[in-house]
Amino acid sequence: MLFLLILSPVQDVGGSIPHTDEMERYFLYLNEPGSRIADDEGFLAVDLNDAIRVATAGAREIMAAEILSGKLCFATSIQILNGRGATMHTAWFKDLVLVTDR
């Protein structure tokens, strides 16, 4: 259920994202060991960097919720696909946070 919130359209309250006819639709798939949650609606982004920003924020939100529930799987990823179904980037949870012992 938390993942569905992440897939909703990004609100640009600061006006920093220019909205043009050239925005591309991206889809975020949540991949956990043994399961995959597909994004059927996608969201519009200016470019791949913007889509990566959305995926990173979503992944960190999911990780925060998982930590609160007492578990976290670093083998989880969010895969970014373009409108043609091609994988453009994979954001691995283990790469999105710095874990230290100090």
Residue frames relative to the residue before (quaternion, step in Angstrom):
aa qw qx qy qz dx dy dz
M 1.0000 0.0000 0.0000 0.0000 0.00 0.00 0.00
L 0.6247 0.5423 -0.3369 0.4497 3.59 0.98 -0.78
F 0.6437 0.5394 -0.3304 0.4307 3.57 0.97 -0.82
L 0.6127 0.5601 -0.3565 0.4288 3.61 1.04 -0.67
L 0.6093 0.5458 -0.3566 0.4513 3.60 1.08 -0.60
I 0.6507 0.5337 -0.3084 0.4435 3.55 1.03 -0.79
L 0.6894 0.4989 -0.2818 0.4432 3.56 1.07 -0.70
S 0.5019 0.6400 -0.4486 0.3704 3.58 1.19 -0.08
P 0.6605 -0.5355 0.3313 0.4089 3.60 -1.08 0.60
V 0.4677 -0.6695 0.5067 0.2761 3.52 -1.08 0.80
Q 0.2943 -0.7414 0.5787 0.1698 3.55 -0.87 0.98
D 0.2013 -0.7751 0.5889 0.1087 3.58 -0.77 1.00
V 0.0640 -0.8449 0.5310 0.0093 3.55 0.24 1.28
G 0.6974 0.4777 -0.2812 0.4543 3.58 1.13 -0.51
G 0.4491 -0.7072 0.4442 0.3175 3.57 1.22 -0.15
S 0.4432 0.7266 -0.4371 0.2907 3.59 1.22 0.31
I 0.6879 0.4287 -0.2822 0.5132 3.58 1.19 -0.40
P 0.3022 -0.7566 0.5444 0.1994 3.59 -0.54 1.09
H 0.2499 -0.7685 0.5728 0.1371 3.56 -0.80 1.00
T 0.0839 0.7989 -0.5850 0.1116 3.55 -0.50 1.23
D 0.6375 -0.5131 0.4045 0.4082 3.53 -1.29 0.09
E 0.6381 0.5538 -0.3159 0.4317 3.59 1.26 -0.24
M 0.3948 0.7060 -0.4989 0.3112 3.60 1.19 0.26
E 0.2771 -0.7675 0.5614 0.1378 3.54 -1.08 0.78
R 0.4187 -0.6843 0.5362 0.2626 3.55 -1.15 0.65
Y 0.0808 -0.7728 0.6294 0.0083 3.53 -0.99 1.01
F 0.2259 -0.7563 0.6032 0.1146 3.53 -1.25 0.58
L 0.2181 -0.7738 0.5850 0.1070 3.56 -1.01 0.87
Y 0.0961 -0.7803 0.6171 0.0316 3.57 -0.77 1.08
L 0.2719 -0.7494 0.5853 0.1480 3.55 -0.85 1.03
N 0.0757 -0.8070 0.5857 -0.0067 3.56 -0.60 1.19
E 0.0087 0.7551 -0.6541 0.0428 3.53 -0.77 1.16
P 0.6440 -0.5058 0.3681 0.4404 3.61 -1.12 0.45
G 0.8435 0.1518 -0.1456 0.4943 3.56 -0.66 1.16
S 0.8024 0.1839 -0.1314 0.5523 3.62 1.16 -0.01
R 0.1099 -0.7689 0.6275 0.0542 3.51 -1.31 0.50
I 0.1481 -0.7569 0.6301 0.0902 3.55 -0.96 0.90
A 0.2389 -0.8031 0.5373 0.0958 3.54 -0.56 1.24
D 0.3419 -0.6976 0.5995 0.1923 3.53 -1.21 0.71
D 0.1922 -0.8227 0.5284 0.0835 3.58 -0.45 1.20
E 0.7146 0.4576 -0.2515 0.4655 3.59 1.18 -0.48
G 0.2294 -0.7950 0.5267 0.1948 3.57 0.95 -0.81
F 0.2477 -0.7362 0.6055 0.1736 3.53 -1.35 -0.21
L 0.4666 -0.6677 0.5024 0.2899 3.56 -1.21 0.46
A 0.0117 0.7808 -0.6239 0.0312 3.55 -1.02 0.86
V 0.5992 -0.5800 0.4209 0.3569 3.53 -1.19 0.61
D 0.7833 -0.1333 0.1333 0.5924 3.56 0.94 -0.93
L 0.7376 -0.4062 0.2891 0.4553 3.56 -1.29 -0.01
N 0.6186 0.5473 -0.3548 0.4381 3.62 0.98 -0.72
D 0.6397 0.5070 -0.3178 0.4824 3.57 1.03 -0.75
A 0.6443 0.5109 -0.3137 0.4747 3.61 1.00 -0.80
I 0.6328 0.5145 -0.3298 0.4754 3.60 1.03 -0.75
R 0.6184 0.5396 -0.3403 0.4590 3.60 1.02 -0.76
V 0.6582 0.4987 -0.2992 0.4780 3.59 0.95 -0.88
A 0.6697 0.4976 -0.2986 0.4634 3.60 0.91 -0.91
T 0.6463 0.5210 -0.3174 0.4583 3.59 0.98 -0.83
A 0.6598 0.4939 -0.3075 0.4756 3.58 0.90 -0.89
G 0.6561 0.5130 -0.3057 0.4615 3.58 0.98 -0.82
A 0.6490 0.5166 -0.3138 0.4620 3.56 0.96 -0.87
R 0.6685 0.4916 -0.3048 0.4675 3.58 0.92 -0.85
E 0.6193 0.5280 -0.3403 0.4711 3.59 1.08 -0.65
I 0.6475 0.5038 -0.3100 0.4804 3.58 0.98 -0.85
M 0.6528 0.5147 -0.3187 0.4554 3.59 0.92 -0.90
A 0.6320 0.5300 -0.3368 0.4542 3.60 0.96 -0.81
A 0.6630 0.4937 -0.3016 0.4752 3.58 0.94 -0.86
E 0.6513 0.5088 -0.3214 0.4621 3.59 0.98 -0.79
I 0.6274 0.5223 -0.3398 0.4671 3.61 0.98 -0.76
L 0.6471 0.5159 -0.3195 0.4615 3.59 0.97 -0.81
S 0.6896 0.4446 -0.2838 0.4962 3.59 1.13 -0.58
G 0.5884 -0.6352 0.3398 0.3673 3.58 1.29 0.01
K 0.7406 0.3143 -0.2289 0.5480 3.59 1.20 0.29
L 0.0307 0.7765 -0.6292 0.0126 3.56 -1.23 0.51
C 0.1451 -0.7926 0.5896 0.0554 3.56 -0.78 1.04
F 0.2757 -0.7898 0.5307 0.1364 3.56 -0.51 1.21
A 0.5765 0.5738 -0.3858 0.4353 3.62 1.24 -0.05
T 0.5041 0.6409 -0.4133 0.4053 3.58 1.32 0.16
S 0.0154 -0.7955 0.6058 0.0056 3.57 -1.13 0.63
I 0.2668 -0.6905 0.6341 0.2234 3.50 -1.37 0.23
Q 0.2130 -0.7792 0.5844 0.0770 3.52 -0.70 1.18
I 0.2175 -0.7687 0.5913 0.1102 3.57 -0.90 0.98
L 0.0661 -0.7907 0.6086 0.0004 3.55 -0.72 1.13
N 0.4035 -0.6854 0.5390 0.2775 3.56 -1.11 0.63
G 0.7441 -0.4321 0.2855 0.4220 3.57 -1.30 0.05
R 0.6690 0.4743 -0.2983 0.4883 3.59 1.23 -0.30
G 0.5802 -0.6255 0.3499 0.3869 3.57 1.33 0.09
A 0.5012 0.6446 -0.4322 0.3827 3.60 1.26 0.15
T 0.4384 -0.6760 0.5245 0.2752 3.57 -0.98 0.85
M 0.1967 -0.8119 0.5455 0.0672 3.55 -0.68 1.15
H 0.7862 -0.0809 0.1005 0.6043 3.58 1.12 -0.68
T 0.1461 -0.7489 0.6354 0.1188 3.55 -1.23 0.53
A 0.1826 -0.7761 0.5994 0.0704 3.54 -0.75 1.12
W 0.1831 -0.7942 0.5752 0.0696 3.57 -0.35 1.30
F 0.5448 -0.6343 0.4379 0.3302 3.56 -0.89 0.94
K 0.6540 0.5439 -0.3178 0.4189 3.60 0.92 -0.91
D 0.6978 0.4658 -0.2663 0.4746 3.61 1.17 -0.50
L 0.6684 0.5512 -0.2799 0.4136 3.59 1.25 -0.29
V 0.7401 0.2579 -0.1989 0.5883 3.57 1.31 0.03
L 0.3524 -0.6898 0.5873 0.2346 3.51 -1.23 0.54
V 0.0984 -0.7891 0.6058 0.0259 3.57 -0.65 1.14
T 0.0221 0.8025 -0.5934 0.0585 3.55 -0.71 1.10
D 0.3738 -0.7018 0.5468 0.2624 3.53 -1.27 0.20
R 0.6970 0.3905 -0.2752 0.5347 3.59 1.24 0.32
